[in-house]
Amino acid sequence: MFRLLTVITIVLPLAACPGGGSSPSPDAPPRPPVDAPEPPPPPDARLRAYGEPCVGGNECQSGVCVGETGSTFSCSRLCSLDVALDCKDVDAFCVPVGGGDNACFGEIETGNDLDDAIVEIGDSVTRNLSPLGDADLFQVRLNQLGTATFTVTPQPSIDVRIEANGVLGAPIGFANDAGPGLPEGLQTEVQQIGGHIFIVVRNVGSSTGGYTLAVARVPSAMGASGLPPPQAVTLRRAP
């Protein structure tokens, strides 16, 4: 039941006065060459919206620009991990960006319901997957050492998929082995208390209905496969 994861302009010369003989005032500025282009336009001072590329926070409406080292950075906004999915309005995860701050990053869509929740090892929650294709996100606080299991038990005829995402929202594993009405599960070894993992339960069947997610600490099951050990990682925030 458990699966392992591991802008140019031409300037014309002035026309000579009829009769000639006059010369420009010695105080007049020199005329530019005929082919001299105008200076380039000033840079775009528009502040960029969420998701647009950036180099620094001063380019963003929010003042927050984040990204992974070596990749393209984008405008984000700050968020709180005290809310299960504080970036729900932008379909993103809330992830650490250093300095004790968190910001929206990545992609995750869970619909418009209020089913997302914060849970800990030892908790069990019941939710409903509706409409078809609905998904619920759970921020699981890893508060106990040892083997942690994440088991989703759906109602009869409800087919579910369980997905795991790391601290930065990157996928690290999933399970979709059983049929409608049968449980799906993942497990991981918690080696340090204080981290968290994102678990997503998704409706992949043709019926809507309820399910229960149980997060438990159990003895390591022989032959069971699991997620790689959770790691505490931080996204880089541009100055």
Residue, then its C-alpha position, 0 to 999 in steps of 0.5 A: m500500500f505504501r510507495l517510495l518517493t524519493v526605440i531612433t530619430i534623424v535630427l535635421p540641420l537648421a536652415a540657413c537664413p536668406g542672404g547668408g552671412s550670419s552665423p550662430s551666436p557663440d553662446a548657442p549650443p553645438r548642433p548634433p550630427v545629422d545622424a546622431p540618434e536620440p538617447p534610449p528611453p528610460p527603463d520601464a518603471r512599472l512595478r511587476a505583478y505576481g509571477e512576472p520575472c524579476v531580479g530584485g524586490n524593488e521591481c515587484q509590486s509586493g517588494v518580494c522576488v524569489g527563486e532557486t539559485g541558478s534559475t529565473f526569479s519571479c515576483s511573489r508575496l509574503c505568506s504565513l505557514d500558520v495557515a494551511l494554504d496561505c497562497k491559495d489565491v495564487d495557486a501556490f505553496c507557502v515556502p521558506v525564503g530565509g530570514g524567517d520569512n515565507a513566500c508563495f512559490g510553485e503551483i498547486e490548485t485545490g479548488n475554492d473549498l476550505d478543506d485544506a488543513i494543518v495536521e500533525i502526526g497522530d491526527s485523523v481528518t475527514r474531508n469531501l472531494s467534490p467536484l470531480g478533480d477536486a484536491d485538498l492540501f494538508q500541511v503535515r507538521l512532523n512532530q515525532l521521530g520515526t516512521a510516519t505514514f499517510t493513509v487515505t481511506p475513501q468511501p466506496s466508489i471514490d478513487v483517490r491519489i495521494e501526493a507528497n510535496g517537499v518544503l519548496g512544493a516540489p513533488i517527491g512521490f505519490a501513490n495511486d495503486a488501489g482502485p475505488g474505495l481502497p486506501e492509498g498510502l505513503q510513508t517517510e522516516v522523520q529524522q528531525i523534528g520541526g519540519h513539515i511536508f505537504i500531502v495532497v489528496r486528489n479525486v481521480g475517479s468518476s464519483t464524488g464523496g468523502y475520505t479520511l486521511a490518517v497520519a500516524r507514527v508506526p514501527s517500520a513496516m517490512g517491505a513497505s516503501g516510503l518517501p525520502p527523508p524530509q529535508a529543511v530547505t530554503l528558497r533564495r529571496a533576491p535583495 
